[in-house]
Amino acid sequence: MNQPAQEPTAAQVVALANRLLALKASPGFHDLRLIAEMLEQEARAAVANYQGNDRDELFNLNQRAQIAARLITELFGRIDAAIANASGLPFFQAEEPGEPLITTRIAGSY
């Protein structure tokens, strides 16, 4: 039978937060965020620039744009929430995130 999920221990919460802080400190994390935001912008542009009259295709393009936006919000929001959840617990290492390696990149130029 299914057993109820156990609450994580303080050590597990801190370990997760420290790993996520290390992830956020990586310049690659900022690159990942920029790429995700560019994908969202491209999806929104596809909706705005759609020239056809197929409502199903327009609906699909709009859904993709909404999913991209929600993924960004959920993913980065949960990372920040996990870090905030460990704030004040013993052995929590609050560090400043690193700087991005890229600031702008034309889609398809990598």
Contact map, one row per residue, 1 for C-alpha under 8 A:
11100000000000000000000000000000000000000000000000000000000000000000000000000000000000000000000000000000000000
11110000000000000000000000000000000000000000000000000000000000000000000000000000000000000000000000000000000000
11111000000000000000000000000000000000000000000000000000000000000000000000000000000000000000000000000000000000
01111100000000000000000000000000000000000000000000000000000000000000000000000000000000000000000000000000000000
00111110000000000000000000000000000000000000000000000000000000000000000000000000000000000000000000000000000000
00011111000000000000000000000000000000000000000000000000000000000000000000000000000000000000000000000000000000
00001111100000000000000000000000000000000000000000000000000000000000000000000000000000000000000000000000000000
00000111111110000000000000000000000000000000000000000000000000000000000000000000000000000000000000000000000000
00000011111110000000000000000000000000000000000000000000000000000000000000000000000000000000000000000000000000
00000001111111000000000000000000000000000000000000000000000000000000000000000000000001001000000000000000000000
00000001111111100000000000000000000000000000000000000000000000000000000000000000000000000000000000000000000000
00000001111111110000000000000000000000000000000000000000000000000000000000000000000000000000000000000000000000
00000001111111111000000000000000000000000000000000000000000000000000000000000000010011000000000000000000000000
00000000011111111100000000000000000000000000000000000000000000000000000000000000000001001111000000000000000000
00000000001111111110000000000000000000000000000000000000000000000000000000000000000000000001000000000000000000
00000000000111111111000000000000000000000000000000000000000000000000000000000000011000000000000000000000000000
00000000000011111111100000000000000000000000000000000000000000000000000000000000011111000001000000000000000000
00000000000001111111110000000000000000000000000000000000000000000000000000000000001000000001110000000000000000
00000000000000111111111000000000000000000000000000000000000000000000000000000000000000000000000000000000000000
00000000000000011111111100000000000000000000000000000000000000000000000000000010011000000000000000000000000000
00000000000000001111111110000000000000000000000000000000000000000000000000000000001000000000111010000000000000
00000000000000000111111111000000000000000000000000000000000000000000000000000000000000000000000000000000000000
00000000000000000011111111001000000000000000000000000000000000000000000000000000000000000000000000000000000000
00000000000000000001111111101100000000000000000000000000000000000000000000000000000000000000000011000000000000
00000000000000000000111111101000000000000000000000000000000000000000000000000000000000000000001111100000000000
00000000000000000000011111111100000000000000000000000000000000000000000000000000000000000000000011100000000000
00000000000000000000000111111110000000000000000000000000000000000000000000000000000000000000000001111000000000
00000000000000000000000001111111000000000000000000000000000000000000000000000000000000000000000000011000000000
00000000000000000000001111111111100000000000000000000000000000000000000000000000000000000000000000010000000000
00000000000000000000000101111111110000000000000000000000000000000000000000000000000000000000000000111000000000
00000000000000000000000000111111111000000000000000000000000000000000000000000000000000000000000000011100000000
00000000000000000000000000011111111100000000000000000000000000000000000000000000000000000000000000000000000000
00000000000000000000000000001111111110000000000000000000000000000000000100000000000000000000000000000000000000
00000000000000000000000000000111111111000000000000000000000000000000000000000000000000000000000000000011000000
00000000000000000000000000000011111111100000000000000000000000000000000000000000000000000000000000000000000000
00000000000000000000000000000001111111110000000000000000000000000001000100000000000000000000000000000000000000
00000000000000000000000000000000111111111000000000000000000000000000000100000000000000000000000000000000000000
00000000000000000000000000000000011111111100000000000000000000000000000000000000000000000000000000000000001000
00000000000000000000000000000000001111111110000000000000000000000001000000000000000000000000000000000000000000
00000000000000000000000000000000000111111111000000000000000000001001100000000000000000000000000000000000000000
00000000000000000000000000000000000011111111100000000000000000001000000000000000000000000000000000000000000000
00000000000000000000000000000000000001111111110000000000000000000000000000000000000000000000000000000000000000
00000000000000000000000000000000000000111111111000000000000011011001000000000000000000000000000000000000000000
00000000000000000000000000000000000000011111111100000000000001001000000000000000000000000000000000000000000000
00000000000000000000000000000000000000001111111110000000000000000000000000000000000000000000000000000000000000
00000000000000000000000000000000000000000111111111000000000010000000000000000000000000000000000000000000000000
00000000000000000000000000000000000000000011111111000000010011001000000000000000000000000000000000000000000000
00000000000000000000000000000000000000000001111111000000000000000000000000000000000000000000000000000000000000
00000000000000000000000000000000000000000000111111100000000000000000000000000000000000000000000000000000000000
00000000000000000000000000000000000000000000011111110000010000000000000000000000000000000000000000000000000000
00000000000000000000000000000000000000000000000011111000000000000000000000000000000000000000000000000000000000
00000000000000000000000000000000000000000000000001111100000000000000000000000000000000000000000000000000000000
00000000000000000000000000000000000000000000000000111110010000000000000000000000000000000000000000000000000000
00000000000000000000000000000000000000000000000000011111110000000000000000000000000000000000000000000000000000
00000000000000000000000000000000000000000000000000001111111000000000000000000000000000000000000000000000000000
00000000000000000000000000000000000000000000000000000111111100000000000000000000000000000000000000000000000000
00000000000000000000000000000000000000000000000000000111111110000000000000000000000000000000000000000000000000
00000000000000000000000000000000000000000000001001001111111111000000000000000000000000000000000000000000000000
00000000000000000000000000000000000000000000000000000011111111100000000000000000000000000000000000000000000000
00000000000000000000000000000000000000000000000000000001111111110000000000000000000000000000000000000000000000
00000000000000000000000000000000000000000010011000000000111111111000000000000000000000000000000000000000000000
00000000000000000000000000000000000000000011001000000000011111111100000000000000000000000000000000000000000000
00000000000000000000000000000000000000000000000000000000001111111110000000000000000000000000000000000000000000
00000000000000000000000000000000000000000010000000000000000111111111000000000000000000000000000000000000000000
00000000000000000000000000000000000000011011001000000000000011111111100000000000000000000000000000000000000000
00000000000000000000000000000000000000000000000000000000000001111111110000000000000000000000000000000000000000
00000000000000000000000000000000000000000000000000000000000000111111111000000000000000000000000000000000000000
00000000000000000000000000000000000100110010000000000000000000011111111100000000000000000000000000000000000000
00000000000000000000000000000000000000010000000000000000000000001111111110000000000000000000000000000000000000
00000000000000000000000000000000000000000000000000000000000000000111111111000000000000000000000000000000000000
00000000000000000000000000000000000000000000000000000000000000000011111111100000000000000000000000000000000000
00000000000000000000000000000000100110000000000000000000000000000001111111111000000000000000000000000000000000
00000000000000000000000000000000000000000000000000000000000000000000111111111000000000000000000000000000000000
00000000000000000000000000000000000000000000000000000000000000000000011111111100000000000000000000000000000000
00000000000000000000000000000000000000000000000000000000000000000000001111111110000000000000000000000000000000
00000000000000000000000000000000000000000000000000000000000000000000000111111111000000000000000000000000000000
00000000000000000000000000000000000000000000000000000000000000000000000111111111100000000000000000000000000000
00000000000000000000000000000000000000000000000000000000000000000000000001111111110000000000000000000000000000
00000000000000000001000000000000000000000000000000000000000000000000000000111111111000000000000000000000000000
00000000000000000000000000000000000000000000000000000000000000000000000000011111111100000000000000000000000000
00000000000000000000000000000000000000000000000000000000000000000000000000001111111110000000000000000000000000
00000000000010011001000000000000000000000000000000000000000000000000000000000111111111000000000000000000000000
00000000000000011101100000000000000000000000000000000000000000000000000000000011111111100000000000000000000000
00000000000000001000000000000000000000000000000000000000000000000000000000000001111111100000000000000000000000
00000000000010001000000000000000000000000000000000000000000000000000000000000000111111100000000000000000000000
00000000010011001000000000000000000000000000000000000000000000000000000000000000011111111001000000000000000000
00000000000000000000000000000000000000000000000000000000000000000000000000000000001111111001010000000000000000
00000000000000000000000000000000000000000000000000000000000000000000000000000000000001111101000000000000000000
00000000010001000000000000000000000000000000000000000000000000000000000000000000000001111111000000000000000000
00000000000001000000000000000000000000000000000000000000000000000000000000000000000000011111000000000000000000
00000000000001000000000000000000000000000000000000000000000000000000000000000000000000001111100000000000000000
00000000000001101100000000000000000000000000000000000000000000000000000000000000000001111111110000000000000000
00000000000000000100100000000000000000000000000000000000000000000000000000000000000000000011111000000000000000
00000000000000000100100000000000000000000000000000000000000000000000000000000000000000100001111100000000000000
00000000000000000000100010000000000000000000000000000000000000000000000000000000000000000000111110000000000000
00000000000000000000000010000000000000000000000000000000000000000000000000000000000000000000011111000000000000
00000000000000000000100111000000000000000000000000000000000000000000000000000000000000000000001111100000000000
00000000000000000000000111100000000000000000000000000000000000000000000000000000000000000000000111110000000000
00000000000000000000000011100100000000000000000000000000000000000000000000000000000000000000000011111000000000
00000000000000000000000000111110000000000000000000000000000000000000000000000000000000000000000001111110000000
00000000000000000000000000110110000000000000000000000000000000000000000000000000000000000000000000111110000000
00000000000000000000000000000010000000000000000000000000000000000000000000000000000000000000000000011111100000
00000000000000000000000000000000010000000000000000000000000000000000000000000000000000000000000000011111100000
00000000000000000000000000000000010000000000000000000000000000000000000000000000000000000000000000000111110000
00000000000000000000000000000000000000000000000000000000000000000000000000000000000000000000000000000111111010
00000000000000000000000000000000000000000000000000000000000000000000000000000000000000000000000000000001111110
00000000000000000000000000000000000001000000000000000000000000000000000000000000000000000000000000000000111111
00000000000000000000000000000000000000000000000000000000000000000000000000000000000000000000000000000000011111
00000000000000000000000000000000000000000000000000000000000000000000000000000000000000000000000000000000111111
00000000000000000000000000000000000000000000000000000000000000000000000000000000000000000000000000000000001111
